[in-house]
Amino acid sequence: MKNEEALAVQNLRVNYKIYRGILKVLDGINLTVKRGEKIGLVGETGCGKTTTLKAIMGILAGNAILSSGRVTVNGKVVLQRSAHHMVRKSAKRVAMIFQDPTASLNPVFTIGEQMELVVRYAANRSSSAREAAVNALRLAQLPDAERIHTNFPFQLSGGMRQRVCIAMALAAEPNIILADEPTTNLDVTIQDQVLKLLKRLCDEQELALVLVTHSLGVARETCDRIYVMYAGTIVEYASSQNIFENPYHPYTRGLLAALPRLTGEGIAEGIEGRIPDYLNPPQGCRFAPRCEHATEKCFSTKPGFYEAEDGHFVSCFLYETERGVASDVSHSSDTES
């Protein structure tokens, strides 16, 4: 059913250990995705979007430190970290599409060999692995799927390789797809085709989609809801329409103001300042040093989420008196017990 919660992330905190110290990257990420829902994770390069997906999948880099967090997939805990214990299980029925299809595919194996491995081990089907692989290629609208099944990655164009990666994700029979900027290396026409394909497949099969992108336009066209990220934190989330028509957080407003106008009228405005140093991030709101509305409280205390209007949540003290802290995105100690 569409109202079923497919994915929930609570209080996710991830640090990276480097020679200069500890990078405090993710600072309490919370998000939920229902079955059949498409959400966009939007923000500047380096804000922690990809780290969020890798933490969900359990494929963080070796120098990553999961300091807290809880991830549930289809109601089952696959990741939980507290001060006392650590739980990590395979996130079955979750597939990920990476940014670079060339790096995602092994150049010395045919497309069919790689896809059949996915079918055998992820979908646990060995007897009909070839048939399932070819069917997945057809679902991804690849012409002559039988031939492509025998091709090597270098024999395909960039757009076709990305469709193969989508087909490989489908071959795992997931109900959640994590897509990390899947169209970054494609030209605009192919990008549009791939996004429409991904959206159609999710609608037809009621798959939950988490789409990472730095393009607000892509998120608006593809997603039902948008989460806006800044420097390792979620600052605002709402329906795609509301984010564009009625943004609340100063950072979201700044992002939209920075978009170029097709009419050519006016000049796109950048956001003054720069992102904080992850080695020593602000104690309170991470956007405070760049915010024209910041008060002393913003620098010392991290804001909760406030419901500015129905279904529209903002992490900003400007809206503290609106409707109170959002009940479904708390900073409680669920993962600390």
LINSUL-V583964 format. One record per pair of residues at least 24 apart in sequence whose ideal C-beta (glycine too) atoms are under 6 Angstrom apart, sorted by sequence separation. I is the first residue (numbers start at 1). GAP is how many residues later the second one is. D is the distance in whole Angstrom. If there is no record, write none. Layout:
# LINSUL-V583964
I/GAP/D, I/GAP/D
This chain:
# LINSUL-V583964
8/24/5, 220/24/6, 228/24/5, 305/24/5, 26/25/6, 7/26/4, 25/26/6, 140/26/5, 5/27/6, 6/27/5, 140/27/4, 159/27/6, 195/27/5, 158/28/6, 5/29/6, 6/29/5, 137/30/5, 177/30/6, 4/31/5, 136/31/4, 139/31/6, 159/31/4, 181/31/6, 162/32/6, 175/32/6, 176/32/5, 177/32/5, 178/32/5, 179/32/5, 180/32/5, 181/32/6, 2/33/6, 2/34/5, 57/34/6, 136/34/5, 136/35/4, 251/36/5, 14/37/6, 111/37/6, 112/37/4, 111/38/6, 112/38/6, 133/38/6, 57/39/5, 110/40/6, 111/40/5, 14/41/6, 250/41/5, 110/42/6, 12/43/6, 250/43/6, 231/44/5, 231/45/6, 17/46/5, 107/46/6, 16/47/5, 16/48/6, 105/48/4, 123/49/6, 14/50/6, 15/50/4, 118/50/5, 122/50/4, 123/50/4, 14/52/6, 15/52/6, 119/52/5, 111/53/6, 115/53/6, 118/53/5, 233/53/6, 13/54/4, 118/54/5, 13/55/5, 231/55/4, 115/56/5, 141/56/6, 11/57/6, 12/57/4, 230/57/5, 11/58/6, 10/60/4, 101/60/4, 248/60/5, 101/61/4, 104/61/5, 9/62/5, 8/64/5, 101/64/5, 249/65/5, 7/66/6, 248/66/4, 249/67/5, 97/68/5, 242/70/5, 97/72/5, 95/74/4, 238/74/4, 237/76/6, 95/77/5, 236/78/5, 95/79/4, 94/80/6, 235/80/5, 93/81/5, 99/81/5, 93/82/5, 94/82/5, 95/82/5, 96/82/4, 97/82/4, 98/82/6, 99/82/5, 97/85/5, 99/85/5, 53/125/5, 53/127/6, 50/130/5, 49/163/4, 38/164/6, 7/169/5, 6/170/5, 36/170/4, 35/171/6, 37/171/6, 38/171/4, 39/171/6, 40/171/5, 41/171/5, 35/173/6, 42/174/6, 33/175/5, 42/177/5, 40/179/3, 49/180/6, 47/182/5, 40/183/4, 47/183/6, 39/184/6, 42/184/6, 47/184/6, 48/184/4, 38/185/5, 38/186/5, 39/186/5, 40/186/5, 41/186/5, 42/186/5, 43/186/3, 37/187/5, 31/196/6, 7/201/6, 6/202/4, 27/205/5, 26/206/5, 27/206/5, 25/207/5, 25/253/6, 82/253/5, 24/254/6, 82/254/5, 23/255/4, 24/257/5, 21/258/5, 70/265/4, 69/266/6, 68/267/5, 30/299/4, 10/324/6, 11/324/5
